[in-house]
Amino acid sequence: MKTIIVLLSLTILMPYSSYSQNKDANSLDDGLYKKIKAYKEQPEYWIFIHSNNCSYTATVNDMPIYTDFNDGSMKSLSFPLNPLLPTSGTYGLKLRVLPKQDDTFNLASKIEKSSSIQIKISRTVGKEEKTILDETLSIKEDDLPYLEKTFNFNVEVPYSLTGWSKSTNLQKENEDGLKKEVADFYQNMMSLYEKREIAAISNIYYLRQLENAQTLYLSGKDDTEKLIAKLSEEINRVQKFRLEDYKLQFYANGKVVGLIRTDGEFLGKSAFLGLTEQKFFIYSLLLHRPKPGASLEVIR
């Protein structure tokens, strides 16, 4: 059985771009760090999720944090939330607890009473860490097909990014036409990966890279060098791509869109899937339209 590796757009595991759209397509932009503003106080927001005997989806202000459809085993993960926090303000974390999967990847009809999820969000500045959200959902009732709850928390960050706040509402467009446009975008990205077109891929990822680097305060020259190395590693990985068993999924109240898998083994994951002999690599690829009539662009 192959190992599944999910490359979250929230972490430095994502396909970071270190090229500039304003430079020659074949030249590395090793001065990316100069574009990142440095701040005296650099608060980091981290999320911790511990699940037991259930599946779940988690979003913040309707942007995806993580989706886990599993066989009910206990799982824990943590990662920085900053890339989904483009400005200061109040955010809503929605947690949807779902039944576990069986051996054929089908969801059970009800959540088991022994199921639970613990979720924490911390704010760290330097060596000082403060828990700003700490909640546990324990299933105490029978016959629940799902349980959904939203928790609000406040964020204070020194940066203020546009992100998807001014993007067009894609839900107002023809869905069939939009789905084809998104699928064509995914197919083009897969083709570029297979051809190892590093400069072209880097240009496409540029906005996501720039905003994520700012939210994570990657203002050092060594940060840029690490991003260059990570991108090169991912592009040079020998892998095959396939786009299948997917549906169109809206996020951010219709301003962001992506394709997610509908088959059991990869249910709810990004449809941008790369395969090697031993592993599956699932890449985040969320798109937005910055203004009416514009082409779709990668935003996270």
Residue pairs with C-beta under 8 A, 6 or more apart in sequence:
2 275
2 278
2 279
2 280
3 278
3 279
3 280
4 265
4 266
4 279
4 280
4 282
5 279
5 280
5 281
5 282
6 269
6 270
6 282
7 13
7 14
7 15
7 234
7 281
7 282
7 283
7 284
8 14
8 66
8 79
8 284
9 83
9 208
9 212
9 284
9 286
9 300
10 65
10 79
10 80
10 81
10 82
10 83
10 84
10 212
11 79
11 80
12 216
12 226
12 227
12 230
13 230
14 208
14 212
14 283
14 284
15 201
15 205
15 230
15 231
15 234
15 235
15 283
16 205
16 209
16 212
16 213
16 227
16 230
16 231
17 201
17 202
17 203
17 204
17 205
17 206
17 208
17 209
17 227
17 231
18 28
18 29
18 30
18 32
18 202
18 209
18 224
18 227
18 228
18 231
19 25
19 27
19 28
19 29
19 198
19 199
19 202
19 203
19 206
20 29
20 31
20 32
20 206
21 203
21 206
23 29
25 199
25 200
25 203
26 199
28 228
29 224
30 221
30 224
30 225
30 228
31 224
32 209
32 210
32 213
32 224
32 227
33 213
33 218
33 219
33 220
33 221
33 223
33 224
35 210
36 210
36 213
36 214
36 217
36 218
36 219
36 223
37 158
37 159
37 214
37 219
38 217
38 219
39 158
39 159
39 217
41 125
41 158
42 125
42 158
42 217
43 123
43 124
43 125
43 156
43 157
43 158
44 80
44 82
44 123
44 124
44 125
44 216
44 217
45 80
45 81
45 82
45 85
45 121
45 122
45 123
45 124
45 132
45 155
46 78
46 79
46 80
46 81
46 121
46 122
46 124
47 58
47 65
47 78
47 79
47 80
47 81
47 93
47 119
47 120
47 121
48 76
48 77
48 78
48 118
48 119
48 120
48 121
48 122
49 56
49 58
49 66
49 76
49 77
49 78
49 117
49 118
49 119
50 74
50 75
50 76
50 117
50 118
50 119
51 68
51 70
51 74
51 75
51 76
51 116
51 117
52 72
52 74
52 114
52 115
52 116
52 117
53 72
53 73
53 74
53 100
53 112
53 114
53 115
53 116
54 72
54 97
54 98
54 99
54 100
54 111
54 112
54 115
54 116
54 117
54 139
55 68
55 69
55 70
55 97
55 98
55 99
55 100
55 101
55 107
56 67
56 68
56 95
56 96
56 97
56 98
56 117
57 64
57 66
57 67
57 68
57 95
57 96
57 98
57 268
58 64
58 65
58 66
58 67
58 93
58 94
58 95
58 96
58 119
59 65
59 93
59 94
59 251
60 81
60 84
60 85
60 91
60 92
60 93
60 94
61 84
61 91
61 92
61 252
62 94
62 251
62 252
62 253
63 84
63 251
63 252
63 256
63 300
64 251
64 286
65 81
65 84
65 93
66 77
67 260
67 267
67 268
67 269
68 75
68 268
69 98
69 101
69 105
69 107
69 264
69 267
69 268
70 100
70 101
71 100
71 101
71 102
71 103
72 100
72 101
72 112
72 115
80 216
81 121
82 157
82 215
82 216
83 211
83 212
83 215
83 216
83 300
84 300
85 91
85 155
85 157
85 215
86 159
86 160
86 161
86 162
86 163
86 164
86 165
86 211
86 215
87 155
87 157
87 159
87 160
87 161
87 163
87 165
88 155
88 156
88 157
88 160
89 154
89 155
90 152
90 153
90 154
90 155
91 152
91 153
91 154
91 155
92 150
92 151
92 152
93 119
93 121
93 133
93 150
93 151
93 152
93 153
94 148
94 149
94 150
95 117
95 119
95 137
95 148
95 149
95 150
95 151
96 146
96 147
96 148
97 111
97 115
97 117
97 137
97 139
97 146
97 147
97 148
98 107
98 111
98 146
99 107
99 108
99 109
99 110
99 111
99 112
99 145
99 146
100 107
100 108
100 112
100 115
101 107
101 108
101 264
101 267
102 108
104 264
105 263
105 264
105 265
105 267
106 264
109 145
110 142
110 143
110 144
110 145
111 139
111 144
111 145
111 146
111 147
112 139
113 139
113 140
113 141
113 142
114 139
115 138
115 139
116 136
116 137
116 138
116 139
117 136
117 137
118 135
118 136
119 133
119 134
119 135
119 136
119 137
119 151
120 131
120 133
120 134
120 135
121 131
121 132
121 133
121 134
121 153
122 129
122 130
122 131
122 132
123 129
123 130
123 132
124 130
132 153
132 154
133 151
133 153
135 151
137 147
137 149
139 147
157 215
159 214
159 215
161 211
161 214
161 215
163 211
163 299
164 252
164 255
164 256
164 288
164 299
164 300
165 255
166 290
166 291
167 252
167 255
167 256
167 288
167 289
167 290
167 291
167 299
168 255
168 288
168 289
168 290
168 291
168 292
168 294
169 253
169 254
169 255
170 178
170 250
170 254
170 255
170 256
170 257
170 288
170 289
171 250
171 254
172 254
175 248
178 248
178 257
179 248
181 296
182 248
182 257
182 258
182 259
182 287
182 296
183 243
183 246
183 259
185 285
185 287
185 296
186 243
186 259
186 271
186 272
186 285
187 243
189 201
189 204
189 272
189 285
190 241
190 242
190 243
190 272
192 200
192 201
192 204
193 201
193 235
193 239
193 241
193 274
194 240
194 241
196 235
196 236
198 231
198 232
198 235
201 231
201 235
202 209
202 231
204 297
204 298
205 298
207 297
207 298
207 299
208 298
208 299
208 300
209 227
211 299
212 300
213 223
213 227
218 224
218 227
234 281
237 274
237 276
237 281
238 276
239 274
239 275
239 276
239 281
240 274
240 275
241 272
241 273
241 274
241 275
242 273
242 275
243 259
243 271
243 272
243 273
244 263
244 271
245 261
245 262
245 263
245 266
245 271
246 259
246 260
246 261
246 262
246 271
247 259
247 260
247 262
248 257
248 258
248 259
249 257
249 258
249 259
249 260
250 256
250 257
251 257
251 258
251 286
252 288
255 288
256 286
256 287
256 288
256 299
256 300
257 286
257 287
257 288
257 296
258 270
258 271
258 285
258 286
258 287
259 270
259 271
259 272
259 285
260 268
260 269
260 270
260 271
261 267
261 268
261 269
261 270
261 271
261 273
266 273
266 280
266 282
269 282
270 282
270 283
270 284
270 285
272 282
272 283
272 284
272 285
273 280
273 281
273 282
273 283
274 280
274 281
274 282
274 283
275 281
284 300
285 298
286 298
286 299
286 300
287 296
287 297
287 298
287 299
288 296
288 297
288 299
289 295
289 296
289 297
290 297
